[in-house]
Amino acid sequence: MEERKKDHVNLALNSSVDAFHKDDRFIYEPMLAGYPGKNIAKRTIAGKQLTYPFWISSMTGGTKMAKKINTNLAQVANEFGFGMGLGSCRILLDNEKYLPDFNLRSVIGEDQPFFANIGIAQLEKMLEEDRLKELHDLVALLKADGLIIHVNPMHEFFQKEGDNLRHPPVETIRAFLTVANYPVIAKEVGQGMGKESLRSLLKLPLEAIEFGAFGGTNFAQVEMMRDTNADNALYEPLAFIGHTAEEMTKMTNDIQFEEQARIETSNLIISGGLKSFLDGYYHISISQIPAVFGMASQFLKYAKEDYKGLKSFAKNQINGFQVSNAYLRINR
Ligand SMILES: Cc1cc2nc3c(=O)[nH]c(=O)nc-3n(C[C@H](O)[C@H](O)[C@H](O)COP(=O)(O)O)c2cc1C
């Protein structure tokens, strides 16, 4: 105690923060709750209730580190009750030797939502070639609850080996939904999407739309770093195109208001550029559609090291979320 008081005296003088940095998204109400306070609203994805509204966004597979990273992520999802999307499973369609990177149902457990993942270009091709059974078999093989379709035309454009799309993605997804007998999620990968794309998706019977919003991982930048040829650099301005999670949540609320009963999508996974539980708490609180929040790169930082660090990160995020839930209200 004495030591703590001494620290306070020594440190307090250096601790003052500038009022300029105040986070005006919230109203702080310290008088009105205990901690951990009121129950956290429960969210259900693919019929599975999450303990916390956290989602581990789709990442890697098919690299040397993938098995360790994915196993760490699945374990933390199991331990704390999060949902998880796999990174693109395309490589597994080509070669079963990659199965251990993705075969994580036994680690994440039966009770957590766990989704396979495929790109829109691949889906379009498989639809045209009447090869969808391979996708249905993939979902079954992984004992996944359903399939995430990632839609990333800007990312593909930046890749030398990138795929072109022959049809509007929403049409491909609509066609796929008529034959998929499992839940489907559609997402971007880091540039988000505008209001009319959101509207077109929200009218489909998707299990969720994952934002993959602008403001965090940016694959246009990643591809420019991978391939430093001068042509690619000329496209750089396109890397700064996109929509943030905040814009997208607000657009989705507007669409919900405008379309009411025409909305058929059940949930949002608000992701892309979220740095912590506080961003997550903010976004899922303002969303009019049931929402969880997702992070990719923030989890990756820890998952590529060891489980202990990842577990402690997850626990801290939960504690932070709970204290926010107890004492913070949205400044509307
Ligand atoms: C290493 C890495 C690999 C990714 N691979 C995929 C993928 O295969 N499929 C996909 O849908 N999204 C993929 N993403 C995109 C993420 O799911 C997420 O939409 C994006 O990273 C934005 O979230 P963040 O800002 O929290 O990182 C990947 C992200 C990272 C960091």
The ligand as a MOL file (V3000), in Angstrom:
LIG
                    3D

  0  0  0     0  0            999 V3000
M  V30 BEGIN CTAB
M  V30 COUNTS 31 33 0 0 0
M  V30 BEGIN ATOM
M  V30 1 C -2.7740 -12.0300 -42.4490 0
M  V30 2 C -4.1840 -11.7760 -42.8990 0
M  V30 3 C -4.7800 -12.6530 -43.7850 0
M  V30 4 C -6.0940 -12.4640 -44.2000 0
M  V30 5 N -6.6780 -13.3880 -45.0350 0
M  V30 6 C -8.0010 -13.2970 -45.3030 0
M  V30 7 C -8.6700 -14.3380 -46.0280 0
M  V30 8 O -8.0530 -15.3130 -46.4380 0
M  V30 9 N -10.0070 -14.2230 -46.2270 0
M  V30 10 C -10.7160 -13.1450 -45.7610 0
M  V30 11 O -11.9420 -13.1260 -45.9030 0
M  V30 12 N -10.0940 -12.1260 -45.1110 0
M  V30 13 C -8.7770 -12.1910 -44.8640 0
M  V30 14 N -8.1550 -11.1880 -44.1370 0
M  V30 15 C -8.9030 -9.9540 -43.8500 0
M  V30 16 C -9.4640 -9.9000 -42.4400 0
M  V30 17 O -10.4310 -10.9010 -42.2270 0
M  V30 18 C -10.0880 -8.5360 -42.1170 0
M  V30 19 O -11.2130 -8.3240 -42.9270 0
M  V30 20 C -9.1100 -7.3950 -42.3260 0
M  V30 21 O -7.8360 -7.8010 -41.9120 0
M  V30 22 C -9.4860 -6.1410 -41.5740 0
M  V30 23 O -9.4480 -6.3450 -40.1800 0
M  V30 24 P -8.2680 -5.7440 -39.2350 0
M  V30 25 O -8.1650 -4.3150 -39.5800 0
M  V30 26 O -8.7550 -6.0540 -37.8510 0
M  V30 27 O -7.0170 -6.5120 -39.5740 0
M  V30 28 C -6.8260 -11.3620 -43.7200 0
M  V30 29 C -6.2180 -10.4770 -42.8320 0
M  V30 30 C -4.9200 -10.6630 -42.4090 0
M  V30 31 C -4.3110 -9.6960 -41.4370 0
M  V30 END ATOM
M  V30 BEGIN BOND
M  V30 1 1 1 2
M  V30 2 1 2 3
M  V30 3 2 2 30
M  V30 4 2 3 4
M  V30 5 1 4 5
M  V30 6 1 4 28
M  V30 7 2 5 6
M  V30 8 1 6 7
M  V30 9 1 6 13
M  V30 10 2 7 8
M  V30 11 1 7 9
M  V30 12 1 9 10
M  V30 13 2 10 11
M  V30 14 1 10 12
M  V30 15 2 12 13
M  V30 16 1 13 14
M  V30 17 1 14 15
M  V30 18 1 14 28
M  V30 19 1 15 16
M  V30 20 1 16 17
M  V30 21 1 16 18
M  V30 22 1 18 19
M  V30 23 1 18 20
M  V30 24 1 20 21
M  V30 25 1 20 22
M  V30 26 1 22 23
M  V30 27 1 23 24
M  V30 28 2 24 25
M  V30 29 1 24 26
M  V30 30 1 24 27
M  V30 31 2 28 29
M  V30 32 1 29 30
M  V30 33 1 30 31
M  V30 END BOND
M  V30 END CTAB
M  END
